[in-house]
Amino acid sequence: MARWRICFENAGGRLGRFADQIRAEIEDARQLAELLTPPVEVDVVVQATSEWVIPETGYVGHTPSGTEMQLKFDPDNAALPKNMGEPIARMVAHELHHVHRWRGPGYGTRLGETLASEGLAGQFCKQLYGSPPELWEIAVTGSKLAKCARAALSAWDSDAYDHVRWYFGWRDLPRWAGYSLGYAMVGRYIESSAGISAATLAHEPADTFRHVLEDMAG
């Protein structure tokens, strides 16, 4: 049986009352995901930090490889208590999809590849939990999304793209543009195709989704 090794970097007990619930939500996500995806061995590093944490939620996830996910929580963020429960499990599921993708084509080094990876992970959470989009997945809509889609097509194959600009906002791009583009792009692809899902598409090449982005660009 594949094993998840959970490491709490919690010196001083900063996570306090949150630690047990975080552990429970990690297990919930693992069990639910394994109904649809192969079990994998992964190290789950849980950190008490404010670094890169989303202010609106009090947490953030990062998956640097096919064997590790990092879950960061800011116990001093007033939003964290309100986001305990399923939102944490959805974050774990999102990062787990990245783990699976790392074991196939990888997260990606080009803009188009990262849009596919983020969109697939977001749609995987929807598949598992029947949940609405996260804040960052619908932050950009309508004509603004179409404008971002046109910009993304121009930079699709770029391995020199600025990840911070595309995903966290900078200058001409609104905050979370990349997440919104990826979620919409993959979602539309899944809706237009029978018998597929974010789970089955975990290793799908990014270029499969490019024509959807072209349609989004108008």
Summary of the structure (lengths in Angstrom):
residues: 218
radius of gyration: 16.9
end to end distance: 47.4
largest distance: 53.2
contacts: 715
relative contact order: 0.13
helix: 50%
strand: 13%
